[in-house]
Amino acid sequence: MGPVFTIVITVAGIWIAVMMALKGVVFLLRKQTGKAARTALHTEVIRKFTDNSNYLGAHFPGPNLPPRTSGVLVLTETRLFFLPWFPRRAITLPRDFILSVKASLLFGDKSYNIPALILTVRGVGDPDGEMAWLVHDPEGWEREINQLIRRQE
């Protein structure tokens, strides 16, 4: 076996080690952020929870909205709560501000392989704005949010 083979094996080994380290960091971020979200919502009834959602952004200008990022998404009886893995600046949407929800393969000018959870939010755009997340089981999230906003009517 020549020096090229040794270099290829070494580079492959380093790459695998880096990928494993990154997986470990993501695991810890998910775990710690999930715990922080549960602590922040300790008195509220949680209807739906995921520690692996991807915030796609909003179609309205807003103060302190995070860039596209991953984090914890929680639906309680009173609000939708998103806490990014990093930096931990929460987004809270009271249920009174959520006008509608849909699961769609399109959000803005981008398309996705799985449906995005898109919320229409009252009074933040002209006339309303939209926010979107990629989540596992978007139809389940859509169903739960629809039940929640129907109850407030």
Backbone as CSV, one residue per row, in Angstrom:
resi,resn,N_x,N_y,N_z,CA_x,CA_y,CA_z,C_x,C_y,C_z
1,MET,0.843,-1.171,0.000,0.000,0.000,0.000,0.887,1.233,0.000
2,GLY,0.505,2.133,-0.883,1.340,3.303,-1.081,0.955,4.475,-0.209
3,PRO,1.692,5.570,-0.369,1.432,6.777,0.430,0.084,7.419,0.092
4,VAL,-0.401,7.275,-1.135,-1.700,7.853,-1.506,-2.809,7.165,-0.714
5,PHE,-2.721,5.853,-0.613,-3.716,5.099,0.149,-3.702,5.534,1.616
6,THR,-2.535,5.720,2.171,-2.406,6.148,3.563,-3.020,7.530,3.760
7,ILE,-2.788,8.431,2.830,-3.349,9.785,2.919,-4.869,9.722,2.828
8,VAL,-5.396,8.932,1.892,-6.849,8.805,1.725,-7.483,8.241,2.993
9,ILE,-6.889,7.209,3.558,-7.410,6.603,4.787,-7.349,7.610,5.942
10,THR,-6.283,8.356,6.046,-6.136,9.350,7.115,-7.188,10.443,6.986
11,VAL,-7.357,10.963,5.772,-8.362,12.015,5.544,-9.763,11.477,5.839
12,ALA,-10.061,10.263,5.399,-11.361,9.662,5.665,-11.581,9.498,7.172
13,GLY,-10.563,9.078,7.890,-10.670,8.924,9.341,-10.923,10.248,10.037
14,ILE,-10.229,11.291,9.609,-10.434,12.627,10.190,-11.848,13.110,9.899
15,TRP,-12.296,12.890,8.665,-13.643,13.321,8.277,-14.692,12.618,9.137
16,ILE,-14.545,11.317,9.334,-15.495,10.565,10.163,-15.466,11.072,11.601
17,ALA,-14.297,11.366,12.130,-14.183,11.881,13.500,-14.873,13.240,13.635
18,VAL,-14.686,14.105,12.657,-15.333,15.426,12.675,-16.856,15.278,12.611
19,MET,-17.348,14.402,11.746,-18.798,14.188,11.627,-19.385,13.642,12.932
20,MET,-18.688,12.733,13.562,-19.164,12.179,14.840,-19.178,13.266,15.920
21,ALA,-18.158,14.118,15.933,-18.116,15.217,16.902,-19.277,16.176,16.664
22,LEU,-19.570,16.489,15.403,-20.698,17.378,15.086,-22.025,16.765,15.504
23,LYS,-22.194,15.477,15.281,-23.416,14.796,15.723,-23.562,14.894,17.238
24,GLY,-22.467,14.766,17.964,-22.497,14.890,19.409,-22.894,16.286,19.856
25,VAL,-22.359,17.295,19.188,-22.702,18.681,19.517,-24.192,18.929,19.261
26,VAL,-24.703,18.464,18.129,-26.126,18.644,17.808,-26.992,17.933,18.843
27,PHE,-26.610,16.726,19.223,-27.359,15.989,20.245,-27.435,16.782,21.548
28,LEU,-26.299,17.328,21.978,-26.276,18.110,23.221,-27.101,19.386,23.105
29,LEU,-27.010,20.073,21.957,-27.813,21.286,21.748,-29.306,20.968,21.817
30,ARG,-29.712,19.892,21.152,-31.130,19.496,21.171,-31.584,19.186,22.589
31,LYS,-30.786,18.432,23.310,-31.140,18.034,24.666,-31.241,19.245,25.597
32,GLN,-30.226,20.115,25.560,-30.203,21.283,26.441,-31.304,22.286,26.096
33,THR,-31.560,22.487,24.809,-32.599,23.432,24.405,-33.977,22.883,24.747
34,GLY,-34.172,21.578,24.572,-35.440,20.965,24.969,-35.699,21.133,26.455
35,LYS,-34.655,20.935,27.244,-34.791,21.113,28.699,-35.095,22.571,29.036
36,ALA,-34.424,23.506,28.362,-34.672,24.932,28.604,-36.106,25.315,28.227
37,ALA,-36.618,24.762,27.137,-37.994,25.063,26.721,-38.989,24.511,27.738
38,ARG,-38.772,23.282,28.182,-39.677,22.696,29.189,-39.642,23.497,30.490
39,THR,-38.461,23.984,30.855,-38.340,24.815,32.060,-39.088,26.128,31.888
40,ALA,-38.961,26.752,30.724,-39.651,28.024,30.464,-41.167,27.851,30.455
41,LEU,-41.632,26.667,30.073,-43.071,26.410,29.954,-43.584,25.497,31.066
42,HIS,-42.907,25.475,32.197,-43.159,24.473,33.238,-44.592,24.416,33.733
43,THR,-45.334,25.503,33.722,-46.707,25.484,34.237,-47.744,25.263,33.144
44,GLU,-47.322,25.215,31.892,-48.275,25.105,30.784,-48.442,23.660,30.321
45,VAL,-49.634,23.368,29.827,-49.918,22.051,29.261,-49.359,22.014,27.839
46,ILE,-48.489,21.052,27.574,-47.866,20.938,26.251,-48.704,19.999,25.395
47,ARG,-49.180,20.522,24.249,-49.979,19.730,23.315,-49.116,19.015,22.279
48,LYS,-48.029,19.671,21.862,-47.150,19.097,20.835,-45.746,19.649,21.086
49,PHE,-44.737,18.789,20.885,-43.361,19.162,21.202,-42.424,18.481,20.209
50,THR,-41.452,19.220,19.685,-40.364,18.623,18.930,-39.089,19.399,19.221
51,ASP,-38.002,18.655,19.404,-36.719,19.327,19.631,-35.915,19.414,18.344
52,ASN,-36.563,19.123,17.212,-35.862,19.129,15.928,-36.730,19.775,14.853
53,SER,-36.954,21.068,14.971,-37.683,21.804,13.941,-36.723,22.782,13.272
54,ASN,-37.083,23.193,12.085,-36.244,24.120,11.336,-37.072,25.351,11.000
55,TYR,-36.726,26.475,11.601,-37.413,27.737,11.342,-36.979,28.252,9.976
56,LEU,-37.953,28.478,9.093,-37.654,28.905,7.728,-37.698,30.415,7.552
57,GLY,-38.264,31.120,8.508,-38.312,32.569,8.410,-39.727,33.101,8.437
58,ALA,-39.834,34.398,8.198,-41.122,35.084,8.228,-41.221,36.015,7.032
59,HIS,-42.427,36.205,6.582,-42.676,37.142,5.489,-43.222,38.450,6.041
60,PHE,-42.474,39.046,6.921,-42.759,40.366,7.454,-41.529,40.813,8.231
61,PRO,-41.311,42.089,8.313,-40.169,42.549,9.109,-40.521,42.454,10.588
62,GLY,-39.549,42.091,11.363,-39.817,41.997,12.790,-38.551,42.166,13.593
63,PRO,-38.695,42.720,14.776,-37.531,42.889,15.633,-37.098,41.550,16.214
64,ASN,-35.819,41.307,16.201,-35.219,40.146,16.854,-35.690,38.796,16.334
65,LEU,-36.193,38.735,15.103,-36.513,37.428,14.543,-35.205,36.757,14.147
66,PRO,-35.031,35.502,14.527,-33.765,34.841,14.206,-33.675,34.522,12.719
67,PRO,-32.470,34.311,12.224,-32.333,33.839,10.852,-32.802,32.392,10.784
68,ARG,-32.810,31.843,9.599,-33.189,30.438,9.453,-32.313,29.603,10.390
69,THR,-32.964,28.820,11.250,-32.234,28.082,12.269,-33.037,26.886,12.747
70,SER,-32.394,25.988,13.463,-33.057,24.825,14.049,-33.316,25.076,15.524
71,GLY,-34.309,24.376,16.058,-34.609,24.551,17.468,-35.775,23.711,17.932
72,VAL,-36.303,24.084,19.083,-37.411,23.390,19.736,-38.699,24.153,19.430
73,LEU,-39.716,23.430,18.973,-41.020,24.023,18.705,-42.026,23.356,19.628
74,VAL,-42.791,24.186,20.365,-43.739,23.674,21.351,-45.082,24.367,21.164
75,LEU,-46.139,23.565,21.172,-47.495,24.092,21.149,-48.118,23.835,22.505
76,THR,-48.568,24.900,23.168,-49.257,24.761,24.453,-50.709,25.192,24.258
77,GLU,-51.465,25.208,25.322,-52.862,25.634,25.254,-53.005,27.123,24.925
78,THR,-51.947,27.904,25.153,-52.063,29.348,24.983,-51.163,29.945,23.918
79,ARG,-50.164,29.170,23.418,-49.215,29.777,22.487,-48.399,28.738,21.733
80,LEU,-47.736,29.235,20.687,-46.710,28.478,19.984,-45.386,29.097,20.402
81,PHE,-44.450,28.261,20.797,-43.183,28.720,21.362,-42.050,28.070,20.597
82,PHE,-41.111,28.889,20.096,-39.941,28.374,19.392,-38.692,28.882,20.083
83,LEU,-37.792,27.951,20.425,-36.525,28.299,21.058,-35.396,27.726,20.207
84,PRO,-34.645,28.594,19.506,-33.539,28.092,18.675,-32.471,27.411,19.522
85,TRP,-31.782,26.449,18.899,-30.676,25.796,19.592,-29.625,26.824,19.969
86,PHE,-29.359,27.751,19.041,-28.375,28.804,19.290,-28.598,29.916,18.289
87,PRO,-28.630,31.152,18.638,-28.709,31.708,19.991,-30.112,31.515,20.541
88,ARG,-30.246,31.472,21.827,-31.525,31.158,22.455,-32.371,32.412,22.663
89,ARG,-32.912,32.896,21.550,-33.883,34.004,21.594,-35.227,33.429,21.173
90,ALA,-36.146,33.329,22.095,-37.426,32.661,21.842,-38.368,33.519,21.007
91,ILE,-39.193,32.824,20.241,-40.322,33.435,19.539,-41.568,32.884,20.212
92,THR,-42.454,33.771,20.642,-43.715,33.359,21.242,-44.857,33.937,20.424
93,LEU,-45.747,33.059,19.974,-46.942,33.493,19.249,-48.165,33.115,20.078
94,PRO,-48.807,34.090,20.735,-50.044,33.770,21.455,-51.080,33.228,20.470
95,ARG,-51.907,32.307,20.920,-52.862,31.684,19.993,-53.805,32.696,19.368
96,ASP,-54.066,33.815,20.040,-54.938,34.853,19.474,-54.340,35.485,18.231
97,PHE,-53.025,35.404,18.044,-52.358,36.001,16.897,-52.270,35.040,15.707
98,ILE,-52.584,33.765,15.921,-52.516,32.786,14.837,-53.873,32.734,14.155
99,LEU,-53.922,33.185,12.904,-55.178,33.206,12.159,-55.463,31.878,11.479
100,SER,-54.436,31.280,10.884,-54.625,30.011,10.185,-53.302,29.280,10.095
101,VAL,-53.399,28.023,9.698,-52.218,27.184,9.545,-52.445,26.270,8.353
102,LYS,-51.359,25.978,7.640,-51.447,25.031,6.528,-50.102,24.340,6.383
103,ALA,-50.134,23.179,5.759,-48.911,22.463,5.418,-48.749,22.579,3.906
104,SER,-47.602,23.087,3.470,-47.391,23.336,2.050,-45.955,23.012,1.664
105,LEU,-45.764,22.575,0.427,-44.422,22.307,-0.085,-43.711,23.589,-0.493
106,LEU,-44.426,24.712,-0.508,-43.845,25.999,-0.912,-43.940,27.005,0.223
107,PHE,-42.860,27.764,0.407,-42.886,28.918,1.307,-42.025,29.981,0.660
108,GLY,-42.644,31.092,0.320,-41.923,32.147,-0.388,-41.506,31.646,-1.755
109,ASP,-40.240,31.823,-2.087,-39.743,31.404,-3.394,-39.005,30.072,-3.327
110,LYS,-39.169,29.328,-2.238,-38.472,28.043,-2.079,-39.486,26.907,-1.995
111,SER,-39.073,25.740,-2.471,-39.905,24.541,-2.322,-39.129,23.528,-1.485
112,TYR,-39.868,22.644,-0.826,-39.279,21.689,0.101,-39.754,20.278,-0.224
113,ASN,-38.993,19.277,0.225,-39.346,17.877,-0.015,-40.468,17.405,0.903
114,ILE,-40.572,18.016,2.064,-41.666,17.712,2.977,-42.458,18.992,3.176
115,PRO,-43.731,18.874,3.523,-44.525,20.087,3.710,-44.002,20.943,4.869
116,ALA,-43.980,22.225,4.643,-43.629,23.182,5.691,-44.900,23.561,6.438
117,LEU,-44.778,23.784,7.730,-45.879,24.249,8.556,-45.888,25.771,8.462
118,ILE,-46.936,26.329,7.860,-46.990,27.771,7.616,-48.134,28.370,8.416
119,LEU,-47.809,29.343,9.264,-48.805,30.020,10.082,-49.046,31.419,9.538
120,THR,-50.299,31.794,9.422,-50.653,33.173,9.110,-50.850,33.874,10.443
121,VAL,-50.112,34.976,10.620,-50.065,35.669,11.902,-50.734,37.036,11.766
122,ARG,-51.602,37.347,12.704,-52.409,38.567,12.696,-51.568,39.833,12.905
123,GLY,-51.815,40.819,12.069,-51.340,42.169,12.303,-49.853,42.421,12.247
124,VAL,-49.072,41.533,11.641,-47.642,41.787,11.573,-47.174,42.067,10.155
125,GLY,-48.073,41.963,9.210,-47.744,42.272,7.818,-48.840,43.145,7.266
126,ASP,-48.935,43.193,5.960,-49.963,44.018,5.344,-50.885,43.145,4.525
127,PRO,-51.990,42.672,5.033,-52.523,42.897,6.379,-51.987,41.898,7.406
128,ASP,-51.575,40.705,6.963,-51.089,39.687,7.891,-49.764,39.125,7.387
129,GLY,-49.036,38.456,8.251,-47.747,37.886,7.870,-47.759,36.373,7.964
130,GLU,-46.680,35.765,7.497,-46.551,34.315,7.570,-45.207,33.942,8.190
131,MET,-45.225,32.841,8.940,-44.010,32.252,9.500,-44.054,30.773,9.171
132,ALA,-42.869,30.152,9.002,-42.862,28.749,8.598,-41.787,27.951,9.317
133,TRP,-42.087,26.671,9.529,-41.170,25.710,10.120,-41.243,24.398,9.354
134,LEU,-40.134,23.707,9.293,-40.125,22.318,8.854,-40.151,21.465,10.109
135,VAL,-41.109,20.554,10.191,-41.248,19.669,11.342,-41.586,18.270,10.846
136,HIS,-41.305,17.282,11.678,-41.796,15.935,11.390,-43.296,15.949,11.660
137,ASP,-44.075,15.279,10.869,-45.528,15.207,11.006,-46.186,16.592,10.912
138,PRO,-45.961,17.323,9.803,-46.573,18.650,9.679,-48.102,18.600,9.701
139,GLU,-48.686,17.525,9.198,-50.144,17.414,9.217,-50.657,17.292,10.651
140,GLY,-49.919,16.585,11.507,-50.292,16.491,12.916,-50.225,17.847,13.612
141,TRP,-49.170,18.595,13.317,-49.049,19.948,13.870,-50.190,20.829,13.359
142,GLU,-50.488,20.732,12.077,-51.573,21.528,11.494,-52.900,21.201,12.189
143,ARG,-53.169,19.920,12.395,-54.399,19.487,13.059,-54.478,20.049,14.489
144,GLU,-53.386,19.933,15.249,-53.374,20.418,16.640,-53.564,21.939,16.707
145,ILE,-52.881,22.673,15.838,-53.001,24.134,15.846,-54.404,24.557,15.425
146,ASN,-54.976,23.867,14.430,-56.353,24.176,14.029,-57.329,23.951,15.166
147,GLN,-57.166,22.857,15.918,-58.030,22.613,17.076,-57.892,23.728,18.101
148,LEU,-56.669,24.175,18.315,-56.415,25.229,19.295,-57.048,26.553,18.876
149,ILE,-56.877,26.949,17.625,-57.415,28.251,17.206,-58.931,28.194,17.011
150,ARG,-59.494,27.031,16.731,-60.960,26.902,16.655,-61.590,27.076,18.023
151,ARG,-60.889,26.619,19.078,-61.410,26.727,20.446,-61.516,28.170,20.912
152,GLN,-60.690,29.055,20.358,-60.725,30.445,20.817,-61.836,31.246,20.164
153,GLU,-62.438,30.699,19.099,-63.502,31.443,18.383,-64.799,31.422,19.138
